[in-house]
Amino acid sequence: MSKVLVVVYSRTGTSRRLAEQLCSRLGWQLAEIVEERPRSGILGVFRCVLDSLLRRRPAIRYDGPFPKNFDVVVLVSPIWLGRLAAPMRSFVTRRRDHLPDLAVISVAGGTGQFAVAAEIADLVGETPIVSTTFTAREIDDGTCAGRLQFFGAALNSAEATHAAARRHVHPPKMAATRST
Ligand SMILES: Cc1cc2nc3c(=O)[nH]c(=O)nc-3n(C[C@H](O)[C@H](O)[C@H](O)COP(=O)(O)O)c2cc1C
């Protein structure tokens, strides 16, 4: 089984609830991204829109464990204007040199195809090993439970394949043997 860290950003609590369920069901560790300047009210929403349009990376605080100590980091982030929420963009960019394999869960108000995996690949140079979307509705009414379990299984299997491929490409160095 892989050692997994779930890193969540949530403005109104939906993504956090999903991340908490994921961790309690699968025994994974949870860490949260907090903003230096919280976004409340209509002005806060306006700032979300601007940050998305301008691809900004707002100031954040992350007090969680060092991501490289895990096999995989699962990013859980709301969708803003079809993209990764700006504080998650800040996290990925700031930590890009200290991230293991990534997986991503987008949380959206509606259904649709979001180019979040491609956005992360642009930021870190590697495509997430698993990427999926949950709607706020399935989180609120609890119907997400089955898919969460499936996500856990898919992630463990993708990580095992990925780790095997990495070992094949970069085999462990043999101990030096002395020639006589
Ligand atoms: C500025 C803004 C833009 C959004 N854009 C989208 C969108 O493009 N597509 C979508 O399905 N939901 C969109 N949403 C809805 C959020 O993704 C959804 O409410 C999500 O559950 C919020 O997660 P949170 O409670 O963890 O903050 C948007 C919300 C905000 C505030």
The ligand as a MOL file (V3000), in Angstrom:
LIG
                    3D

  0  0  0     0  0            999 V3000
M  V30 BEGIN CTAB
M  V30 COUNTS 31 33 0 0 0
M  V30 BEGIN ATOM
M  V30 1 C -15.2900 31.9960 -8.4730 0
M  V30 2 C -15.9010 30.6510 -8.6150 0
M  V30 3 C -15.8690 30.0090 -9.8460 0
M  V30 4 C -16.4350 28.7330 -10.0070 0
M  V30 5 N -16.3550 28.1270 -11.2350 0
M  V30 6 C -16.9080 26.8980 -11.3990 0
M  V30 7 C -16.8260 26.2490 -12.6860 0
M  V30 8 O -16.2460 26.7430 -13.6400 0
M  V30 9 N -17.4320 25.0500 -12.8100 0
M  V30 10 C -18.0940 24.4350 -11.7690 0
M  V30 11 O -18.6260 23.3390 -11.9480 0
M  V30 12 N -18.1520 25.0180 -10.5350 0
M  V30 13 C -17.5890 26.2350 -10.3280 0
M  V30 14 N -17.6400 26.8270 -9.0950 0
M  V30 15 C -18.3010 26.1270 -7.9950 0
M  V30 16 C -17.3000 25.4850 -7.0090 0
M  V30 17 O -16.3570 24.6940 -7.6840 0
M  V30 18 C -18.0620 24.6020 -6.0150 0
M  V30 19 O -18.9800 25.4120 -5.3370 0
M  V30 20 C -17.1650 23.8960 -5.0240 0
M  V30 21 O -17.9500 22.9140 -4.3690 0
M  V30 22 C -16.5980 24.8160 -3.9630 0
M  V30 23 O -15.7320 24.0730 -3.1310 0
M  V30 24 P -15.3550 24.5220 -1.6490 0
M  V30 25 O -16.6430 24.5000 -0.8510 0
M  V30 26 O -14.3970 23.5030 -1.1780 0
M  V30 27 O -14.7740 25.8990 -1.6940 0
M  V30 28 C -17.0760 28.1020 -8.9000 0
M  V30 29 C -17.0910 28.7480 -7.6500 0
M  V30 30 C -16.5040 30.0020 -7.5030 0
M  V30 31 C -16.5240 30.6760 -6.1540 0
M  V30 END ATOM
M  V30 BEGIN BOND
M  V30 1 1 1 2
M  V30 2 1 2 3
M  V30 3 2 2 30
M  V30 4 2 3 4
M  V30 5 1 4 5
M  V30 6 1 4 28
M  V30 7 2 5 6
M  V30 8 1 6 7
M  V30 9 1 6 13
M  V30 10 2 7 8
M  V30 11 1 7 9
M  V30 12 1 9 10
M  V30 13 2 10 11
M  V30 14 1 10 12
M  V30 15 2 12 13
M  V30 16 1 13 14
M  V30 17 1 14 15
M  V30 18 1 14 28
M  V30 19 1 15 16
M  V30 20 1 16 17
M  V30 21 1 16 18
M  V30 22 1 18 19
M  V30 23 1 18 20
M  V30 24 1 20 21
M  V30 25 1 20 22
M  V30 26 1 22 23
M  V30 27 1 23 24
M  V30 28 2 24 25
M  V30 29 1 24 26
M  V30 30 1 24 27
M  V30 31 2 28 29
M  V30 32 1 29 30
M  V30 33 1 30 31
M  V30 END BOND
M  V30 END CTAB
M  END
